[in-house]
């Protein structure tokens, strides 16, 4: 019975941490079948998500510090989107006034939703980490991962080398999270893989509802390549590094 109660509490906090991602997918689904009067779809999505973000802040579901982290990741994601669309990795075929170089501004929110989840779940499950490698190793690794998303179009893709480095740098790091009065631990790299997998599932939902299209989805929708799990795995690492380091700074800690 205790295990069931623990699982229910854990599921509740996970669900509450996913409010913003769920809002995004709900908006994508609704706008794919219902036209918003006077607005192009991409513009309507942006306005709706801005409204959701404002509501979450005013209602106390997100703190000002969490909003700042989300904004940072929105910019990081938008820069990556601009580059990837320019390189032809995927496209946003629908019209919109809030598109910049072929990229709708709402697209940054899809990356920001990852940061939103991380901030929410960190606070709700009173998370902490043991044996965090520190600012310099984690920042250098996060920077190298982000840079590789850009450079692999011109030089060899180092994602698997970077993945190996992740397991080396974070080999001792464990996530501590608490459900009611019980404390649990999980290896950080395992958490990366789990979150990356679920984001890949979410990506399939997003492309199904036309959030964006990969070249092989132009004629008809099909499952996103399993190789994308590794991309999300690495992107999650960037979000965790940003969130964790800011939490450590906030707590005046260095380790």
Secondary structure, 3 states (H helix, E strand, C coil): CHHHHHHHHHHHHHHHHCHHHHHHHHHHHHHHHCCCCCCCHHHHHHHHHHHHHHHHHHCCCCCHHHHHHHHHHHHHHHHHHHHHHHCCCEECCCCCCCEECCEECCHHHHHHHHHHHHHHHHHHCCCEEECCCCHHHHHHHHHHHHHHHHHCCCCCCCHHHHHHHHHHHCCCCEEEEEECCEEEEEEHHHHHHHHHHHHHHHHHHHHHCCCCEEHHHCCCCCCCCCCHHHHHHHHHHHHHHHHHHHHHHHCCCCC
